[in-house]
Amino acid sequence: MTDRAPLPPVPTTRQVPRWSELREVVQFRRPRLGRIARRLENALSVRDLREAARRTTPRAVFDYVDGAAEEEITAARNSAAYRRVTFRPDALRSVAEPDTSVELLGRRIAMPLVFAPTGYTRMMHHHGEAAVATVAQHVGVPYALSTVGSTSIEDVRAASPDGDLWFQLYYTADPEVNEDLLARAEAAGYSTILLTVDTTVSGMRLRDVVNGLTIPPTLTARTVLNMSKFPVWWFNKLTTGGMTFASLSGVPGNPTPAEVASMMFDPGLDLGSLDRLRKRWRGDLLVKGITTPASAREVMEHGADGVVVSNHGGRQLDRSAATLDVLPAIRSAVGQQAPVLIDGGVLHGQDVVAARALGADAVMIGRAYLYGLMAGGQDGVLRAYEILAEEYQRSIQLLGVRRSEDLSDRHVAFTAHASGDYPNVSV
């Protein structure tokens, strides 16, 4: 290098900053009053809500939500499938005034999302199913109440007088029980029945067995000791009524919880059961628990209006396919007009984008809002929805998509399964 003269110093003029100038570049966030409000404000993702739920809820209760069957392989596959999606954005598309809404079963909803049915919801937080239904009505999406929910059909309707309520049905071998549940859902104005078909027997959820969170409970000393560390949770449980299968409280013979649980898992469930339900129910009927194209075609031929691609969040048959992996083939099997929903592993707004682009009309979320419920009750459910909705809207705009209805498979590249993970699902 040749010798060069040194550069002259950069002239700099300094001044004492005025407060008005500092205020433009330094914004101080106003502190939120209340521990729960601060906790929810600091949660920027559903995974943050999960961590908050883990810190504020007894381990046995958290594990009930977070866990899955056997070795939890299917649950892991559900989540991993969404990580194999690559987005392909359109350039130079106006995304001003985005429209996240979609039409589902003839009704307009705020985004392609439904709050899924979950059992024992008041165990997670005393606000329970009523809080979820209230939030669903508030934001404009459907909510499905579980047959084994801890709030009754009628009380959920009271909490959501104008909401689009669905009822998840375990179709039992007892016609009287079935008729009672259907008649009450009908009288309360529930629009849709979700027939769950992947629970002929109960899955083995090892975390629950270890924690003693079985029916009936067999709590271990370690579980009780851990629960004692959460006095607020205990106080709320002891002062807000007992934990029951609220919609089944009037079942003849006053069966025990164990007998009720046994009733819900019917090994005799078959296509004839679907035929009888279709003949009885005049509203919309979706079959939940479909993971193969052949099963999807079959239930449609027997009168279902649509299907939910679901493996019960990995909580029933372990080592089954991830729901996102089989979604495109199931969509192809039932055609473009039939409603197809999907659940399992949805924890981010971009997961909703991926599912919608690959053929789902909407996703169903369970764990995502339960993490919010455990972290902050009704406000936590709302926070979970807000996070997902913000992520979803931002993502479709970055994809160059203004409307949910314009998302398609051209916006994604997807590897159906990792090499060596599991074999192709037969079409």
Buried (B, 14 or more C-beta within 10 A) or exposed (E): EEEEEEEEEEEEEEEEEEEEEEEEEEEEEEEEEEEBBEBBBEBEBBBBBBBBBBEBBBBBBBBBBBBBBBEBBBBBBBBBBBEBBEBEEEEEEEBEEBBBBBBBBEEEBBBBBBBBBBBBBBBBBBBBBBBBBBBBBBBBBBBBBBBBBBBBBBBBBEBBEEBBBBBBBBBBEBEEBBEBBBEBBBEBEBBBBBBBBBBEEBBEBBBBEBBBBBBEEEBEEEBEEBBEEBEEBEEBBEEEEEBBBBBBEEBEEEBEBEEBBBBBBBEEBEEEBBEEBBEBBEBBBBBBBBBBBEBBBBBBEBBBBBBBBBBBBBBBBBEBBBBBBBBBBBBEBBEEEBBBBBBBBBBBBBBBBBBBBBBBBBBBBBBBBBBBBBBBBBBBBBBBBBBBBEBBBBBBBEBBBBBBBBBEEEBBEBEBBBEEBBEEBEE
